[in-house]
Amino acid sequence: MTMLENMTTETDMVIELDRRHVAHNYSPLPVVAAGAEGAWITDVEGRRYLDCLAAYSAVNFGHRNPEVTAAAHAQLDTVTLVSRAFHSDRLAPFCAALAALCGKDMVLPMNSGAEAVESGIKVARKWGHDVKGVPADQGNIVVARNNFHGRTTTIISFSDDDTARRGFGPYTPGFRSVPFGPDDPHAEAIADAIDDNTVAVLIEPIQGEAGIIVPPDDYLPRVRALCTARNVLLIADEIQSGLARTGRTFACDHWGVVPDVYLLGKALGGGVVPLSAVVADRAVLEVLHPGEHGSTFGGNPLAAAIGSTVVEMLARGEFQSRSAELGTHLHDRLRGLIGRGVIAVRGRGLWAGVDIDPVHGTGKQISLKLAERGVLVKDTHGSTLRFAPPLVITADEIDWAVDRLADVLAETGSH
Ligand SMILES: Cc1ncc(COP(=O)(O)O)c(C=O)c1O
């Protein structure tokens, strides 16, 4: 009998198989999903969990959202992939609709979020060279401290997360890191970092992985004004913050700021396929010519059909309103735990970073205890938990999840 056959539960067996054959680049909670619907995940033992992570906001519209899966099923029966060597009847309508949602002209479709960021960087450098007149190979991009934009070698080159960087050098040059938002309330550090060769400022309007860090109200408008005045592209990475997560279509909308370039991903694929995009006006995206950039899967008909449905759903506005209303409820309830194990709550809409008093344990320890009680969340840094449930969650379900957190804090505070 092998060790796997010896194991008592299917959960143990899958986790052991995972340990042997899946690269150890994650440290997942010991929950083995076998099904999901709406805001709920069912594991291989038949236990149900309220999903308060939503695949890092890729499942904003709920697991297996019926509109999204209907579009996917229909497209599976027509055409799924032709590459960009040919046109498909799905791509242009999707790009037109997404551009309209963003108030822009054009879309560059890609797959993962990191690819959208990489593509945005390439577009900005090319724009700097071709349009702004920056000498070849001299363009620089200003980024924010504690950013998270993905995992490629270029992107980690301007991360300051040691775990994400160490051992992966040499790093890509051309980036300048400055303090973000609350640490640079008047955007003075950004102003100082911009020079004649700066092609872009790349920021998350609300920093996600850093712990849902919301900037002061005048920060983004100042960054916008600076970029306009200095002829620099403002690139908003809305891969996690965008598409209704914060109660608006884009997090930038909270401050009335329109970036030159939106980077989108995650929820754009409806929780079904990887679909990301760089969205900008013609004057920016037309710097790309045939052969200069591409992706075999980028903009494939299946992803485009799903993306069109997602854009239609966003254009109706119901997910944004739901996130705003229920977000107020979530934040009120979480703030009620301040002084009872919670130190601070940040965020917008159905997106909350919850700092737990370290006396109660690390974020990972609290997440494990919540999972035992049927609530799935993810820690970010140290003792911060992130609540980002699918936007189809109900007020009662939010209450239930927050009550479970209160239980865990009551239990962990007593020893
Ligand atoms: C703001 C932001 N940008 C980019 C990414 C990278 O996306 P992906 O994991 O799809 O490459 C993430 C992922 O968490 C993100 O939060």
The ligand as a Tripos MOL2 file, in Angstrom:
@<TRIPOS>MOLECULE
LIG
   16    16     1     0     0
SMALL
NO_CHARGES

@<TRIPOS>ATOM
      1 C1         -2.6580   45.0530   -8.6700 C.3       1 LIG1
      2 C2         -2.2120   43.7730   -9.3350 C.ar      1 LIG1
      3 N1         -1.5620   43.8200  -10.4890 N.ar      1 LIG1
      4 C3         -1.1640   42.7020  -11.1140 C.ar      1 LIG1
      5 C4         -1.4130   41.4630  -10.5780 C.ar      1 LIG1
      6 C5         -0.9300   40.2210  -11.3000 C.3       1 LIG1
      7 O1         -1.9770   39.4980  -11.8240 O.3       1 LIG1
      8 P1         -1.7710   37.9630  -12.2470 P.3       1 LIG1
      9 O2         -1.6050   37.1760  -10.9850 O.co2     1 LIG1
     10 O3         -3.0190   37.6110  -13.0090 O.co2     1 LIG1
     11 O4         -0.5480   37.9070  -13.1070 O.co2     1 LIG1
     12 C6         -2.0870   41.3680   -9.3640 C.ar      1 LIG1
     13 C7         -2.3530   40.0550   -8.7490 C.2       1 LIG1
     14 O5         -2.6570   39.9240   -7.5840 O.2       1 LIG1
     15 C8         -2.4990   42.5520   -8.7210 C.ar      1 LIG1
     16 O6         -3.1490   42.5270   -7.5450 O.3       1 LIG1
@<TRIPOS>BOND
     1     1     2 1
     2     2     3 ar
     3     2    15 ar
     4     3     4 ar
     5     4     5 ar
     6     5     6 1
     7     5    12 ar
     8     6     7 1
     9     7     8 1
    10     8     9 2
    11     8    10 1
    12     8    11 1
    13    12    13 1
    14    12    15 ar
    15    13    14 2
    16    15    16 1
@<TRIPOS>SUBSTRUCTURE
     1 LIG1         1 GROUP 0 **** ****
